Amino acid sequence: MSLAFVHAHDGAEPHTDAVWGVSWTNADTVLSISADGAIKQWDSISGQVSHSRPPHTLGLVSLSVDPTGKLALYNTLEGLTCLWSLEDGDLKGSYESFARTAGSESNDPSWSVSLNPKGGTYASTGGSGNVTIHSAETPTFGERRATLKSGRSKFGMFCKHSPDGSRVAMSSENGIIYVFDIVSASIQSMYSSHAMAVRSLAWSPDSSLLLSASEDKRLILHDLRTSSSGKPGSGAVAAFSGHSSWVLSTDISPDGRLALSGSSDKTVKVWDIGARAAVSTVQDQGEVWSVSWRPRPPAHGTAGAYVTGGEEGVVRWWRSAGAG
């Protein structure tokens, strides 16, 4: 099987530096964060910016959106975490994770952040190699609720809640992936599938599969249903090879059939998860730092649509051939 994807349109107001994160929301808008310090909300049909925040001094490195598409969590290079209302454009909370206060537990500056789909909290990871659970409520935003310890001190590159909100996965600079059970605050599974840093993680809609994208040029699919022992490497069921350089981002389609990957080799690939094969390759003009499927299920007979962001600063929409 092969699929054809065509360029639909570009965002009308490019960022002035690389786009480090994009997310197509359930409200059918797109959010982008950039090394230029700006976050923008886009209309997916026109490509026009509908809302934005004043640029931060440093770049924005992490982005997470709640299932309703009404709230966005983003994090700056030095670890300032902000909660932004996409309805009224106001900030609902901010937290300086890098700030140290007398008598408190040593803070771990946030690098990657993830909103809990169930609401109420968010997760962060960074230099300690642990995951911290924080309050996402406006009056107490940023307050520490729990620390999920990996037992290692390797830098936490990326964290992502499962869609059911029961687990959070964290990847590290040495390629190891940890999946924590939030209620018990314990490691449920650990994978040593990659030889280099894991840049991105994506969950299947039913929270049973976890896809990882790595600097070792591969994506690995893990089945959480077969890895309850927590033994390293257990549960890895497939490897996807084909990129010629680092894989920087990944996502799984809303129907769970297809995976998406963006790479520093300047291509975007679509993978058939069942067939374990690439079914589409699109050549972009620069390194592809972030990818996101349209969360709305695709029309009958089509493969849906996705959005990308990369080193050019351009947010770019793609649709499957024949789709409107």
QUIKAKA-V990045 format. One record per residue. N is the residue number from 1. RES is the residue in one letter. OMEGA is omega as a letter, one per 20 degrees, with the letter a starting at -180 (999 if undefined). NEAR is the number of other C-alpha atoms within 12 Angstrom. Layout:
BEGIN
[[N	RES	OMEGA	NEAR] [N	RES	OMEGA	NEAR]]
END
This chain:
BEGIN
[[1	M	r	15] [2	S	a	19] [3	L	r	26] [4	A	r	24] [5	F	a	29] [6	V	r	27] [7	H	a	23] [8	A	r	24] [9	H	r	23] [10	D	r	28] [11	G	a	35] [12	A	a	22] [13	E	a	26] [14	P	r	29] [15	H	a	34] [16	T	r	22] [17	D	a	28] [18	A	r	32] [19	V	a	42] [20	W	r	45] [21	G	r	51] [22	V	r	47] [23	S	r	47] [24	W	a	43] [25	T	r	33] [26	N	r	25] [27	A	r	25] [28	D	r	30] [29	T	r	39] [30	V	r	47] [31	L	r	52] [32	S	r	56] [33	I	a	50] [34	S	r	42] [35	A	r	32] [36	D	r	30] [37	G	a	33] [38	A	r	38] [39	I	a	50] [40	K	r	42] [41	Q	a	41] [42	W	r	35] [43	D	a	28] [44	S	a	33] [45	I	a	23] [46	S	a	20] [47	G	r	29] [48	Q	r	23] [49	V	r	26] [50	S	r	25] [51	H	r	25] [52	S	r	31] [53	R	r	29] [54	P	a	17] [55	P	r	20] [56	H	a	25] [57	T	r	15] [58	L	a	21] [59	G	r	31] [60	L	a	41] [61	V	a	40] [62	S	a	50] [63	L	r	49] [64	S	a	43] [65	V	a	44] [66	D	a	35] [67	P	a	29] [68	T	a	23] [69	G	a	26] [70	K	a	29] [71	L	r	40] [72	A	r	50] [73	L	r	47] [74	Y	a	50] [75	N	a	48] [76	T	a	38] [77	L	a	31] [78	E	r	27] [79	G	r	32] [80	L	a	34] [81	T	a	44] [82	C	r	40] [83	L	a	39] [84	W	r	35] [85	S	r	25] [86	L	r	32] [87	E	a	19] [88	D	r	14] [89	G	a	20] [90	D	r	20] [91	L	r	23] [92	K	r	26] [93	G	r	27] [94	S	a	28] [95	Y	r	36] [96	E	a	24] [97	S	a	36] [98	F	a	22] [99	A	r	19] [100	R	r	14] [101	T	a	11] [102	A	r	8] [103	G	a	7] [104	S	r	11] [105	E	a	16] [106	S	a	17] [107	N	r	29] [108	D	a	34] [109	P	a	32] [110	S	r	44] [111	W	r	41] [112	S	a	48] [113	V	a	49] [114	S	r	48] [115	L	r	46] [116	N	a	36] [117	P	r	31] [118	K	a	21] [119	G	r	28] [120	G	a	25] [121	T	r	33] [122	Y	r	48] [123	A	r	52] [124	S	r	54] [125	T	a	44] [126	G	a	37] [127	G	a	30] [128	S	a	28] [129	G	r	36] [130	N	r	42] [131	V	r	53] [132	T	r	43] [133	I	a	39] [134	H	r	35] [135	S	r	29] [136	A	r	36] [137	E	a	24] [138	T	a	23] [139	P	a	13] [140	T	a	17] [141	F	r	29] [142	G	a	40] [143	E	a	29] [144	R	r	26] [145	R	a	24] [146	A	r	25] [147	T	r	32] [148	L	a	34] [149	K	r	29] [150	S	a	35] [151	G	r	17] [152	R	a	23] [153	S	r	20] [154	K	a	27] [155	F	r	33] [156	G	a	40] [157	M	a	43] [158	F	r	48] [159	C	a	46] [160	K	r	48] [161	H	r	42] [162	S	a	34] [163	P	r	29] [164	D	r	22] [165	G	a	29] [166	S	a	26] [167	R	r	38] [168	V	r	49] [169	A	r	54] [170	M	r	55] [171	S	a	49] [172	S	a	44] [173	E	r	31] [174	N	r	27] [175	G	a	37] [176	I	r	39] [177	I	r	54] [178	Y	r	50] [179	V	a	48] [180	F	r	38] [181	D	a	31] [182	I	a	30] [183	V	a	17] [184	S	a	16] [185	A	a	23] [186	S	r	26] [187	I	r	31] [188	Q	a	33] [189	S	r	34] [190	M	a	38] [191	Y	r	40] [192	S	a	29] [193	S	a	34] [194	H	r	35] [195	A	a	23] [196	M	a	27] [197	A	r	33] [198	V	a	42] [199	R	a	47] [200	S	r	48] [201	L	r	47] [202	A	r	46] [203	W	r	40] [204	S	a	33] [205	P	a	27] [206	D	r	22] [207	S	a	28] [208	S	a	26] [209	L	r	33] [210	L	a	49] [211	L	a	50] [212	S	a	54] [213	A	a	52] [214	S	r	44] [215	E	r	33] [216	D	r	30] [217	K	a	31] [218	R	r	36] [219	L	r	51] [220	I	r	43] [221	L	r	41] [222	H	r	40] [223	D	a	28] [224	L	a	34] [225	R	a	19] [226	T	a	21] [227	S	a	25] [228	S	a	23] [229	S	a	17] [230	G	a	26] [231	K	a	22] [232	P	r	23] [233	G	a	28] [234	S	r	26] [235	G	r	31] [236	A	a	30] [237	V	a	25] [238	A	r	26] [239	A	r	30] [240	F	a	36] [241	S	a	26] [242	G	r	27] [243	H	a	35] [244	S	r	22] [245	S	a	25] [246	W	r	34] [247	V	a	43] [248	L	a	46] [249	S	r	49] [250	T	r	48] [251	D	r	46] [252	I	a	44] [253	S	a	35] [254	P	r	31] [255	D	r	25] [256	G	a	29] [257	R	a	27] [258	L	r	40] [259	A	a	47] [260	L	r	53] [261	S	r	55] [262	G	a	53] [263	S	r	44] [264	S	r	32] [265	D	r	28] [266	K	r	30] [267	T	r	33] [268	V	r	48] [269	K	r	44] [270	V	a	46] [271	W	r	39] [272	D	a	28] [273	I	a	31] [274	G	a	18] [275	A	a	17] [276	R	a	22] [277	A	r	25] [278	A	a	28] [279	V	r	28] [280	S	r	27] [281	T	r	27] [282	V	r	31] [283	Q	r	23] [284	D	a	29] [285	Q	r	23] [286	G	r	26] [287	E	a	33] [288	V	a	42] [289	W	a	47] [290	S	r	49] [291	V	r	47] [292	S	r	49] [293	W	r	43] [294	R	a	35] [295	P	r	32] [296	R	r	21] [297	P	a	23] [298	P	r	24] [299	A	a	19] [300	H	r	12] [301	G	r	13] [302	T	a	20] [303	A	r	40] [304	G	a	37] [305	A	r	42] [306	Y	r	49] [307	V	a	52] [308	T	r	55] [309	G	a	48] [310	G	a	39] [311	E	r	33] [312	E	a	27] [313	G	a	36] [314	V	r	38] [315	V	a	52] [316	R	r	48] [317	W	r	36] [318	W	r	40] [319	R	r	32] [320	S	a	31] [321	A	a	20] [322	G	r	19] [323	A	r	21] [324	G	999	18]]
END
